[in-house]
Amino acid sequence: MIAIIGGSGLSQLSNLDITRREVVRTPYGEPSGALQFGHLCDQRTVFIARHGYGHTIPPHAVNYRANLWALKQAGAEAIISVASVGGIAEHLGPGTVLIPDQIIDYTWGRKATFFDGGDSPVVHVDFTEPYNPELRQRLLAAAKRSGEEVVDGGTYAATQGPRLESAAEVNRLERDGAHVVGMTGMPEAVLARELETPYAAILLVSNHAAGRGLSAHGIQMEAIEVTLKQAMGRVHRLLQSFCSSCT
């Protein structure tokens, strides 16, 4: 079974043939919402909206541990995260779809591990490649089959939020080697690694990051909504192509 985590612009998976919804409890509290089970191109799929189905949970308050634990317990064999980001690199303008291969964590204060002391031994997971290489290649192949142009590789800067970044902060992220910036990439990726579940991401660039391009003097929030609505169909087609190859 494939798990899909929807972010901003993807609070519902319209092409998912839903068979049931389930409210679950975990040792780490409640997930962002009910799990939606169904089929996408005959592939068994479970979906959860990261920010809740009314988009009411800000990035820093998402219960990432509960979400990942719930998906794993539901039988997810791989997890695909969908998220909107700001483009830092010049070639990553609004509407670009990116399959990242690296991440830098700038978040703080989030529950970032399942191994947080008590009677459990300390566990250090290898995070050299934060996104599962095989799952990434499957997503890239699905994009090619569907005719959707995607960018292969890039570094995601995960910031705390919920505010957007200053232009100076984006300059710093660029110096650090980041290509896009978002608020939900961590600790989601490392929690999946701790659960030994393949994890990869589909990032949709919704706007130029602060101080860049059309956001040189401020980010136009209305433009972000327009971009997400126009481009999210491409993400749907990519996911559909991916799931059709799994059956």
C-alpha positions as a LaTeX table, in Angstrom:
\begin{tabular}{lrrr}
\hline
Residue & $x$ (\AA) & $y$ (\AA) & $z$ (\AA) \\
\hline
Met1 & 0.00 & 0.00 & 0.00 \\
Ile2 & 1.21 & 3.50 & $-0.92$ \\
Ala3 & 0.75 & 6.42 & 1.50 \\
Ile4 & 0.38 & 9.99 & 0.25 \\
Ile5 & 0.72 & 13.00 & 2.55 \\
Gly6 & $-0.97$ & 16.07 & 1.09 \\
Gly7 & 0.22 & 19.57 & 1.88 \\
Ser8 & $-0.94$ & 23.05 & 0.92 \\
Gly9 & $-3.07$ & 22.78 & $-2.19$ \\
Leu10 & $-3.66$ & 19.05 & $-1.72$ \\
Ser11 & $-5.98$ & 18.63 & 1.25 \\
Gln12 & $-7.98$ & 16.12 & $-0.79$ \\
Leu13 & $-6.92$ & 13.62 & $-3.43$ \\
Ser14 & $-9.67$ & 14.01 & $-6.01$ \\
Asn15 & $-8.70$ & 10.99 & $-8.10$ \\
Leu16 & $-8.63$ & 8.65 & $-5.10$ \\
Asp17 & $-11.50$ & 6.16 & $-5.14$ \\
Ile18 & $-12.21$ & 6.26 & $-1.40$ \\
Thr19 & $-13.53$ & 3.07 & 0.16 \\
Arg20 & $-13.40$ & 4.08 & 3.84 \\
Arg21 & $-12.21$ & 6.70 & 6.31 \\
Glu22 & $-10.71$ & 5.82 & 9.65 \\
Val23 & $-9.99$ & 7.94 & 12.71 \\
Val24 & $-6.95$ & 6.46 & 14.42 \\
Arg25 & $-5.14$ & 6.95 & 17.71 \\
Thr26 & $-1.41$ & 6.56 & 18.17 \\
Pro27 & 1.02 & 6.46 & 21.12 \\
Tyr28 & 2.02 & 9.97 & 20.02 \\
Gly29 & $-1.41$ & 11.56 & 19.97 \\
Glu30 & $-3.84$ & 12.26 & 17.18 \\
Pro31 & $-2.83$ & 12.57 & 13.53 \\
Ser32 & $-3.82$ & 15.60 & 11.46 \\
Gly33 & $-7.07$ & 13.95 & 10.45 \\
Ala34 & $-8.78$ & 10.74 & 9.48 \\
Leu35 & $-6.95$ & 8.39 & 7.14 \\
Gln36 & $-8.63$ & 7.99 & 3.75 \\
Phe37 & $-8.27$ & 4.52 & 2.27 \\
Gly38 & $-8.98$ & 3.71 & $-1.35$ \\
His39 & $-7.50$ & 2.98 & $-4.74$ \\
Leu40 & $-5.58$ & 5.12 & $-7.17$ \\
Cys41 & $-5.37$ & 3.30 & $-10.51$ \\
Asp42 & $-6.11$ & 0.02 & $-8.68$ \\
Gln43 & $-3.18$ & 0.64 & $-6.30$ \\
Arg44 & $-4.17$ & 0.42 & $-2.63$ \\
Thr45 & $-3.59$ & 3.91 & $-1.24$ \\
Val46 & $-3.94$ & 5.72 & 2.07 \\
Phe47 & $-4.07$ & 9.51 & 2.18 \\
Ile48 & $-3.77$ & 12.08 & 4.97 \\
Ala49 & $-3.93$ & 15.87 & 4.81 \\
Arg50 & $-0.89$ & 17.18 & 6.68 \\
His51 & $-2.56$ & 20.43 & 7.76 \\
Gly52 & $-6.00$ & 18.91 & 8.42 \\
Tyr53 & $-8.85$ & 18.91 & 5.95 \\
Gly54 & $-9.67$ & 22.55 & 6.65 \\
His55 & $-5.98$ & 23.51 & 6.46 \\
Thr56 & $-6.06$ & 24.62 & 10.10 \\
Ile57 & $-2.81$ & 23.12 & 11.45 \\
Pro58 & 0.28 & 25.33 & 10.96 \\
Pro59 & 3.58 & 23.67 & 9.99 \\
His60 & 5.20 & 23.91 & 13.43 \\
Ala61 & 2.13 & 22.36 & 15.12 \\
Val62 & 1.68 & 19.32 & 12.85 \\
Asn63 & 1.91 & 16.09 & 14.85 \\
Tyr64 & 4.43 & 14.52 & 12.49 \\
Arg65 & 5.07 & 11.52 & 14.73 \\
Ala66 & 1.38 & 10.64 & 14.91 \\
Asn67 & 0.96 & 11.04 & 11.14 \\
Leu68 & 3.90 & 8.82 & 10.24 \\
Trp69 & 3.10 & 6.24 & 12.88 \\
Ala70 & $-0.53$ & 6.03 & 11.73 \\
Leu71 & 0.48 & 5.50 & 8.09 \\
Lys72 & 3.00 & 2.82 & 9.03 \\
Gln73 & 0.49 & 1.01 & 11.24 \\
Ala74 & $-2.07$ & 1.18 & 8.43 \\
Gly75 & 0.28 & $-0.87$ & 6.27 \\
Ala76 & 2.04 & 1.77 & 4.18 \\
Glu77 & 5.02 & 0.28 & 2.34 \\
Ala78 & 6.16 & 3.63 & 0.92 \\
Ile79 & 5.32 & 7.26 & 1.66 \\
Ile80 & 5.11 & 10.10 & $-0.85$ \\
Ser81 & 4.99 & 13.63 & 0.52 \\
Val82 & 3.47 & 16.45 & $-1.52$ \\
Ala83 & 4.33 & 20.01 & $-0.47$ \\
Ser84 & 4.45 & 23.54 & $-1.84$ \\
Val85 & 7.71 & 25.47 & $-1.59$ \\
Gly86 & 9.31 & 28.76 & $-2.52$ \\
Gly87 & 11.89 & 28.76 & $-5.27$ \\
Ile88 & 15.35 & 30.03 & $-4.34$ \\
Ala89 & 17.36 & 28.94 & $-7.37$ \\
Glu90 & 16.76 & 31.02 & $-10.48$ \\
His91 & 15.66 & 28.04 & $-12.59$ \\
Leu92 & 12.98 & 27.01 & $-10.07$ \\
Gly93 & 10.17 & 29.46 & $-10.79$ \\
Pro94 & 6.48 & 29.19 & $-9.91$ \\
Gly95 & 4.84 & 26.07 & $-11.33$ \\
Thr96 & 8.02 & 23.97 & $-11.29$ \\
Val97 & 7.70 & 20.42 & $-9.96$ \\
Leu98 & 10.80 & 19.11 & $-8.18$ \\
Ile99 & 11.81 & 15.69 & $-6.83$ \\
Pro100 & 14.41 & 16.67 & $-4.19$ \\
Asp101 & 17.36 & 14.53 & $-3.16$ \\
Gln102 & 18.69 & 16.48 & $-0.15$ \\
Ile103 & 17.37 & 18.47 & 2.80 \\
Ile104 & 18.69 & 20.94 & 5.41 \\
Asp105 & 16.81 & 21.21 & 8.70 \\
Tyr106 & 16.37 & 24.70 & 10.19 \\
Thr107 & 13.39 & 23.78 & 12.38 \\
Trp108 & 13.45 & 23.76 & 16.16 \\
Gly109 & 11.33 & 22.51 & 19.04 \\
Arg110 & 9.52 & 19.85 & 17.00 \\
Lys111 & 9.17 & 16.26 & 18.17 \\
Ala112 & 11.74 & 14.88 & 15.76 \\
Thr113 & 12.32 & 11.27 & 16.82 \\
Phe114 & 10.58 & 8.15 & 18.02 \\
Phe115 & 13.67 & 7.34 & 20.10 \\
Asp116 & 13.49 & 10.06 & 22.74 \\
Gly117 & 14.85 & 8.35 & 25.81 \\
Gly118 & 13.13 & 6.41 & 28.55 \\
Asp119 & 13.99 & 2.71 & 28.59 \\
Ser120 & 14.79 & 2.61 & 24.86 \\
Pro121 & 18.41 & 2.62 & 23.68 \\
Val122 & 19.70 & 5.59 & 21.73 \\
Val123 & 19.30 & 5.08 & 17.96 \\
His124 & 21.19 & 7.05 & 15.30 \\
Val125 & 19.72 & 6.50 & 11.82 \\
Asp126 & 21.81 & 7.08 & 8.71 \\
Phe127 & 20.47 & 10.18 & 6.94 \\
Thr128 & 23.09 & 10.56 & 4.21 \\
Glu129 & 20.36 & 10.25 & 1.58 \\
Pro130 & 17.21 & 11.59 & 3.25 \\
Tyr131 & 14.97 & 10.59 & 0.34 \\
Asn132 & 14.82 & 6.96 & $-0.71$ \\
Pro133 & 16.78 & 6.70 & $-4.00$ \\
Glu134 & 14.68 & 3.89 & $-5.47$ \\
Leu135 & 11.39 & 5.65 & $-4.70$ \\
Arg136 & 12.75 & 8.86 & $-6.21$ \\
Gln137 & 13.63 & 7.04 & $-9.43$ \\
Arg138 & 10.16 & 5.53 & $-9.59$ \\
Leu139 & 8.65 & 9.02 & $-9.29$ \\
Leu140 & 10.94 & 10.34 & $-12.02$ \\
Ala141 & 9.99 & 7.43 & $-14.28$ \\
Ala142 & 6.30 & 8.08 & $-13.58$ \\
Ala143 & 6.75 & 11.72 & $-14.55$ \\
Lys144 & 8.36 & 10.69 & $-17.83$ \\
Arg145 & 5.53 & 8.27 & $-18.63$ \\
Ser146 & 2.92 & 10.92 & $-17.89$ \\
Gly147 & 4.69 & 13.57 & $-19.94$ \\
Glu148 & 5.05 & 15.84 & $-16.91$ \\
Glu149 & 8.30 & 17.80 & $-16.77$ \\
Val150 & 9.98 & 17.61 & $-13.37$ \\
Val151 & 13.36 & 18.68 & $-12.01$ \\
Asp152 & 15.54 & 15.81 & $-10.82$ \\
Gly153 & 17.26 & 16.69 & $-7.57$ \\
Gly154 & 17.61 & 19.72 & $-5.35$ \\
Thr155 & 18.06 & 20.68 & $-1.72$ \\
Tyr156 & 15.04 & 21.54 & 0.41 \\
Ala157 & 15.54 & 24.03 & 3.24 \\
Ala158 & 13.02 & 23.19 & 5.98 \\
Thr159 & 12.28 & 26.29 & 8.07 \\
Gln160 & 10.18 & 26.70 & 11.19 \\
Gly161 & 7.31 & 28.89 & 10.00 \\
Pro162 & 4.53 & 29.73 & 10.05 \\
Arg163 & 5.85 & 33.09 & 8.85 \\
Leu164 & 7.63 & 33.28 & 5.52 \\
Glu165 & 11.32 & 34.09 & 5.37 \\
Ser166 & 13.04 & 37.47 & 5.05 \\
Ala167 & 15.09 & 38.21 & 1.93 \\
Ala168 & 18.27 & 38.06 & 4.03 \\
Glu169 & 17.29 & 34.64 & 5.37 \\
Val170 & 16.74 & 33.38 & 1.84 \\
Asn171 & 20.18 & 34.71 & 0.90 \\
Arg172 & 21.60 & 32.67 & 3.77 \\
Leu173 & 19.74 & 29.55 & 2.65 \\
Glu174 & 21.16 & 29.97 & $-0.84$ \\
Arg175 & 24.69 & 30.28 & 0.55 \\
Asp176 & 24.04 & 27.07 & 2.50 \\
Gly177 & 23.24 & 25.29 & $-0.77$ \\
Ala178 & 19.43 & 25.23 & $-0.67$ \\
His179 & 17.39 & 25.41 & $-3.88$ \\
Val180 & 13.87 & 25.64 & $-2.42$ \\
Val181 & 12.39 & 26.51 & 0.96 \\
Gly182 & 9.39 & 25.06 & 2.79 \\
Met183 & 8.18 & 24.37 & 6.32 \\
Thr184 & 7.11 & 20.71 & 6.50 \\
Gly185 & 10.00 & 18.63 & 5.17 \\
Met186 & 11.35 & 17.94 & 8.66 \\
Pro187 & 10.98 & 15.97 & 10.83 \\
Glu188 & 8.74 & 14.08 & 8.42 \\
Ala189 & 11.62 & 12.66 & 6.39 \\
Val190 & 13.67 & 11.44 & 9.34 \\
Leu191 & 10.65 & 9.92 & 11.09 \\
Ala192 & 9.97 & 7.83 & 7.99 \\
Arg193 & 13.62 & 6.73 & 8.08 \\
Glu194 & 13.27 & 5.71 & 11.73 \\
Leu195 & 10.23 & 3.64 & 10.76 \\
Glu196 & 12.27 & 2.05 & 7.95 \\
Thr197 & 9.69 & 3.15 & 5.39 \\
Pro198 & 10.82 & 4.46 & 1.97 \\
Tyr199 & 10.00 & 8.16 & 1.70 \\
Ala200 & 10.24 & 10.65 & $-1.17$ \\
Ala201 & 8.75 & 14.04 & $-1.95$ \\
Ile202 & 7.06 & 15.88 & $-4.77$ \\
Leu203 & 7.60 & 19.62 & $-4.36$ \\
Leu204 & 5.55 & 22.20 & $-6.22$ \\
Val205 & 7.13 & 25.64 & $-6.43$ \\
Ser206 & 4.28 & 28.02 & $-5.66$ \\
Asn207 & 6.25 & 31.29 & $-5.64$ \\
His208 & 9.67 & 32.85 & $-5.82$ \\
Ala209 & 11.22 & 32.95 & $-2.35$ \\
Ala210 & 11.54 & 36.34 & $-0.63$ \\
Gly211 & 13.80 & 38.75 & $-2.48$ \\
Arg212 & 13.74 & 36.66 & $-5.65$ \\
Gly213 & 11.99 & 37.24 & $-8.98$ \\
Leu214 & 8.37 & 38.27 & $-8.61$ \\
Ser215 & 8.88 & 38.29 & $-4.82$ \\
Ala216 & 11.69 & 40.86 & $-4.92$ \\
His217 & 9.63 & 43.36 & $-2.92$ \\
Gly218 & 7.10 & 41.07 & $-1.27$ \\
Ile219 & 5.33 & 37.76 & $-1.80$ \\
Gln220 & 1.94 & 37.97 & $-3.49$ \\
Met221 & $-0.23$ & 35.53 & $-1.54$ \\
Glu222 & $-3.03$ & 35.62 & $-4.12$ \\
Ala223 & $-0.58$ & 34.54 & $-6.82$ \\
Ile224 & 0.41 & 31.51 & $-4.71$ \\
Glu225 & $-3.18$ & 30.27 & $-4.65$ \\
Val226 & $-3.51$ & 30.71 & $-8.41$ \\
Thr227 & $-0.27$ & 28.80 & $-9.06$ \\
Leu228 & $-1.29$ & 25.94 & $-6.78$ \\
Lys229 & $-4.68$ & 25.59 & $-8.48$ \\
Gln230 & $-3.15$ & 25.65 & $-11.93$ \\
Ala231 & $-0.27$ & 23.27 & $-11.24$ \\
Met232 & $-1.74$ & 20.76 & $-8.79$ \\
Gly233 & $-3.33$ & 18.88 & $-11.67$ \\
Arg234 & 0.19 & 18.00 & $-12.80$ \\
Val235 & 0.89 & 16.48 & $-9.40$ \\
His236 & $-2.33$ & 14.46 & $-9.62$ \\
Arg237 & $-1.28$ & 13.09 & $-13.01$ \\
Leu238 & 2.19 & 12.23 & $-11.72$ \\
Leu239 & 0.72 & 10.35 & $-8.76$ \\
Gln240 & $-1.72$ & 8.57 & $-11.03$ \\
Ser241 & 1.10 & 7.50 & $-13.33$ \\
Phe242 & 3.16 & 6.34 & $-10.35$ \\
Cys243 & 0.34 & 4.23 & $-8.91$ \\
Ser244 & $-0.53$ & 2.71 & $-12.29$ \\
Ser245 & 3.00 & 1.31 & $-12.44$ \\
Cys246 & 2.64 & $-0.31$ & $-9.02$ \\
Thr247 & $-0.19$ & $-2.66$ & $-9.98$ \\
\hline
\end{tabular}
